[in-house]
């Protein structure tokens, strides 16, 4: 009965697929259907019929931030890669190539990189851009005062500065150095890093324009104040510059005439509909008001796949959908559990989730069940696949998993009646944002837990509030998802260090707990400083084992990426990290 009810709910509720990387390209706030439908046209109220230089797009709703150093969401990253460019970038075929750097050289020991900048680089306001802008931007992103979630990525650099507790506070004098004439940037690593060049094309390493950044943050309390609206303060160096922003409604980006490769950009205007209302989004796409949508209603996806619709794209993506649990939450104390017992309880919750049902009846896109946190296809950068042969639990026999879950609960003192239901009240709240299939998935899990007497209440928060609630640790159990920033296991591991801005499980942040998370922090430091690739793999395996032993991360499925694009549009680059590059697109008249 539970399965039938959940299926009816899945088909009846109009919710989109979730897609997250730190956060999500479609994990956004719910907006009013009428206002969303209105936003489906261009910002002047007209459609783009016959206009081959304009793309009308939906990626998500209101972005959390446009500052590339502060962003930690996939939708924000998509906006960043279209309006900023790093030392390196990705070409139309997805190859890592030179961007603002004309060339680079690496020392024989792999520790020093020297980037030679292209001549004539400009900001979108026409001012000159050189290596000193990169030095400023990297130092800003790593500075503790900026409070960037991704500041830990800069710890691969040599000469980093730390406080007495071992927390990164900034980059040292020799970490990154621009030449006096601004023509070269020299970067020194603490140890050879197999993914360093990928980071040079990642938003956190993009340049920002110092003058407007500092002018809009005079007291150091609003580091992202420069990009909260369109206007003179929004200065970028990529293919498109923000020209208008009607918050919670729409955004328009226009071609940046000062972009180094502007002559090759044929799409001159990007109109973004800001909405997470799948009904409005899909209707706008079907009517021709949108050319590209990054979310598809669940009840439409199966039909589109069965019909092999040529405008439907299903591509591989490196990411994991999971449940995140706050290690320090009062939930475990309220249930009368010790730290060890709480881990057993969370393990039982993991086994009670019917993942195959969720995939078959809610996601409906053929994705794989996740039995590891790190995506199954992730490279180990030692000639193999990191998760090959690894599984932290079996998802083959759900009934057997339920019985094992009951045994685990009994081992920590819970009792069941003759009908298999818990004899005591066990309740907690699950926090999610309402976009996509997030609520439908939550309801399926709610039914799974209820089948043995666990009561889960679902609490919904708007996207921006939801993100901040998780970061602050003001929750017990919540929706989580991560799309990898680069293809290396450490990307899924270093996010859980004590000082990471992405450590939503709050590991190491409560001194009253017995858990010594400094062991994990030290492991990540070892991984960063290990040149032996085989030893590095072993250390990463140890780190994931330690993470999973807490059962604070419950994998649900690995990601794939589904989107729709009109047949007269081509050339949009979609990467395995969830980014969409529109500067390579072309559009023909219908």
Secondary structure, 3 states (H helix, E strand, C coil): CHHHHHHHHHHHCCCECCCECCCECCCCCCCCHHHHHHCCCCCCCCCCCCCCCEEEEECCCCCCCCCCCCCCCHHHHHHHHHHCCCCEEECCCCCEEECCEEEEEECCCCCEEEEEECCCCECCCCCECCHHHHHHHHHHHHCCCCCCCCHHHHHHECCEEECCCCCEEEECCCCEEECCCCCEEEEEECCCCCCHHHHCCCHHHCCCCHHHHHHCCCCCCCCCHHHCCCCCCCCCCCCEEEEEEECCCEEEEEECCCCCCHHHCCCCEEEEECCCCHHHHHHHHHHCCCCEECCCEHHHHHHHHHCCCCCEEEEEEEEEEEEEECCCCHHHHHCCCCHHHHHHHHHHHHHHCCHHHHHHHHHCCCCCECCCCCCCCCECCCCCECCCCCCCCCCCCHHHHHHHHHHHHHHCCCCECCCCCECCCEEEEEEECCCCCHHHHHHHHHHHHHCCCEEEEEEECCHHHHHHHHHHCCCCEEEEEEECCCCCCHHHHHHHCCCCCCCCCCCCCCCCCCCCCHHHHHHHHHHHCCCCHHHHHHHHHHHHHHHHHCCCEEEEEEEEEEEEECCCEECCEECCCCCEECCCCEECCC
